[in-house]
Amino acid sequence: MTEQTIEQRMSVCEVRALRNDERKVTTLEGRPIVFDQRTDLGYWDEIIDKGALDNADLKDVRFLVNHDTSQLPLARSRNNNANSTMRISVDDAGMLVEADIDTDNNPRGQELASAVSRGDVSGMSFMFTVNGDAWENLDADHPTRHITSISRVYEVSAVTFPAYEQTSINVRSLESGRASLESARKALESARRRSERIRELNQKLEDLNDKGIR
């Protein structure tokens, strides 16, 4: 892929709020990225393959609400070190985040922690760029895209509407997938034309050989 477009995906997952009185924070736990889960994006199904985060840049990831970059982040992971207010781990299931939210001094943090505790917020999302993908069933009206390698994760968000619905996904975030699909289909068609041309040439050679024999 020559140009990396920032994409956005959402998922319904369990988000928990755990109060830590000693540190005076509320830790939000959730899983914004789930491996090997088929999701219908309208134009295609999409699966983030296990291992897609193996070489991803996770050096500086923010924790936001509804991807609102106009607001200050509620937590941040910098090199995933002990001094960060968010910790990131990757396991066989996907990515897990633990964000320490300042609910004592930050009204937005209090609002989010309350919404999570009440079950009003039940999903997470992330913004990322793709470094590698592969397609299945390109002849079908609804093919399947496998994201095999994520280049970078920019931020993760607690989201109000976690469903993978066209209305809740920034249409621009699908441009990269559309471009990849078009490229894959063109490559498939080109390979078929080459194969057909080779078959025709082989047939002509056989016909010439038959005439020579006669």
C-alpha positions in Angstrom: 0.0 0.0 0.0 1.6 3.2 -1.2 -0.3 5.7 1.0 -1.5 5.0 4.5 -4.9 6.5 5.4 -5.9 6.6 9.0 -8.8 4.2 9.6 -11.2 3.9 12.4 -12.9 0.8 13.7 -15.3 0.2 16.6 -16.3 -2.9 18.6 -18.7 -3.8 21.3 -16.7 -5.1 24.3 -16.7 -5.1 28.0 -15.4 -1.9 29.5 -14.9 -1.8 33.3 -14.3 1.0 35.7 -12.2 0.1 38.8 -11.7 2.7 41.5 -8.2 2.8 43.0 -8.5 5.0 46.1 -4.8 4.7 46.9 -3.8 6.3 43.6 -6.9 8.4 43.5 -7.8 7.3 39.9 -10.4 5.2 38.3 -8.9 2.6 35.9 -10.9 1.8 32.8 -10.2 -1.5 31.2 -11.3 -2.5 27.7 -10.3 -4.3 24.5 -10.4 -1.9 21.4 -8.9 -4.5 19.1 -10.1 -8.1 18.8 -8.3 -10.6 16.6 -10.0 -13.1 14.3 -13.4 -11.5 14.6 -15.4 -11.2 11.4 -17.1 -7.8 11.1 -19.5 -6.6 8.4 -18.4 -3.1 7.2 -21.1 -2.9 4.6 -18.8 -3.1 1.5 -16.9 -6.1 2.8 -16.3 -8.3 5.8 -13.2 -7.5 7.8 -11.0 -9.6 10.1 -8.0 -8.4 12.0 -5.6 -11.3 12.0 -3.8 -12.5 15.0 -0.3 -11.1 14.8 -1.4 -7.9 13.0 0.0 -5.9 15.9 3.4 -7.7 16.0 5.3 -4.8 14.4 2.8 -2.0 15.1 4.0 1.4 16.4 2.5 1.7 19.9 5.0 4.3 21.2 2.5 7.1 21.7 -1.2 6.3 22.0 -3.9 8.6 23.5 -7.1 7.7 25.3 -10.0 9.8 24.1 -13.8 9.8 24.1 -15.5 9.4 20.7 -12.3 10.2 18.9 -12.7 13.9 19.9 -9.2 15.2 19.2 -10.3 18.7 20.1 -10.4 17.6 23.8 -7.4 16.8 25.9 -6.7 13.1 26.3 -7.9 11.4 29.5 -4.9 9.2 29.5 -1.8 8.5 27.4 0.7 5.7 26.8 4.2 6.8 26.0 6.5 3.9 25.2 4.1 1.9 27.5 6.3 2.7 30.5 5.5 2.7 34.1 5.1 6.5 34.2 2.3 6.4 31.6 -1.3 6.9 32.5 -2.3 4.1 30.1 -0.9 0.6 29.8 -1.2 -1.5 26.6 -0.9 -5.2 26.3 -1.3 -7.5 23.4 -2.4 -11.2 23.8 -3.9 -13.9 21.7 -7.3 -12.2 21.8 -6.2 -8.7 20.7 -5.2 -5.5 22.5 -6.1 -4.7 26.1 -5.8 -1.2 27.5 -5.9 0.0 31.1 -6.3 3.8 31.4 -6.0 5.6 34.7 -8.6 8.4 34.6 -8.4 11.3 37.0 -11.9 11.3 38.4 -11.0 13.5 41.3 -10.0 16.6 39.3 -11.3 16.0 35.8 -15.1 16.4 35.2 -14.9 14.7 31.8 -13.2 11.8 33.5 -15.9 11.6 36.2 -18.5 11.7 33.5 -16.9 8.8 31.5 -16.3 6.7 34.6 -19.9 7.1 35.7 -21.2 6.2 32.2 -19.0 3.0 32.1 -20.0 2.0 35.6 -23.7 2.4 34.7 -23.3 0.4 31.5 -24.1 3.4 29.3 -20.8 3.1 27.5 -20.0 -0.4 26.4 -17.6 -0.2 23.5 -14.2 1.0 22.3 -12.7 2.1 19.1 -9.2 2.8 17.7 -7.6 4.8 14.9 -4.8 3.2 13.0 -3.0 2.8 9.7 -2.7 -0.5 7.8 0.6 -1.8 6.6 -0.6 -5.1 5.0 -3.8 -6.8 4.0 -5.1 -9.7 2.0 -8.5 -10.4 0.3 -10.7 -13.4 -0.1 -13.7 -14.0 -2.5 -12.9 -11.0 -4.7 -15.5 -12.2 -7.2 -18.2 -11.9 -4.6 -20.2 -8.8 -4.1 -19.2 -8.9 -0.4 -15.5 -10.0 -0.2 -13.5 -10.5 3.0 -10.5 -8.3 3.9 -7.9 -9.7 6.3 -5.8 -7.0 8.0 -2.5 -8.8 8.4 -0.3 -5.9 9.6 -1.1 -2.7 11.5 1.5 0.1 11.0 0.5 2.4 13.9 -2.2 2.9 16.5 -2.8 6.6 17.1 -5.5 6.6 19.8 -8.1 4.4 21.4 -11.5 5.7 22.5 -14.4 4.9 24.7 -17.4 5.3 22.3 -21.1 6.0 22.6 -22.0 3.9 19.5 -19.7 1.0 19.3 -21.5 -1.0 16.6 -19.9 -1.4 13.2 -22.6 0.6 11.4 -22.1 2.8 8.3 -23.6 5.7 10.2 -21.1 5.4 13.1 -17.9 5.0 11.0 -16.2 7.9 9.4 -16.7 7.2 5.7 -13.2 8.5 5.0 -11.8 5.8 7.3 -12.9 3.2 4.8 -11.1 4.8 1.8 -7.9 2.8 2.4 -9.9 -0.4 2.4 -11.8 0.6 -0.8 -8.5 1.4 -2.5 -7.0 -1.9 -1.4 -10.1 -3.8 -2.7 -10.0 -2.0 -6.0 -6.3 -2.7 -6.4 -6.7 -6.4 -5.5 -9.6 -6.8 -8.0 -7.5 -5.1 -10.7 -4.6 -7.4 -10.0 -6.8 -10.4 -10.1 -8.3 -9.3 -13.4 -4.9 -8.6 -14.9 -3.7 -12.1 -13.8 -6.7 -13.7 -15.4 -6.1 -11.8 -18.7 -2.5 -12.9 -18.7 -3.6 -16.5 -18.0 -6.1 -16.4 -20.8 -3.5 -14.9 -23.2 -1.1 -17.7 -22.4 -3.8 -20.3 -22.9 -4.6 -18.8 -26.3 -0.9 -18.8 -27.3 -0.5 -22.4 -26.2 -3.5 -23.3 -28.2 -2.1 -21.6 -31.3 1.2 -23.5 -30.8 -0.6 -26.8 -30.6 -2.6 -26.0 -33.7 0.6 -25.1 -35.6 2.3 -28.3 -34.4 -0.7 -30.3 -35.5 -0.6 -28.7 -39.0 3.2 -29.4 -39.2 2.7 -33.0 -38.3 0.1 -33.4 -41.0 
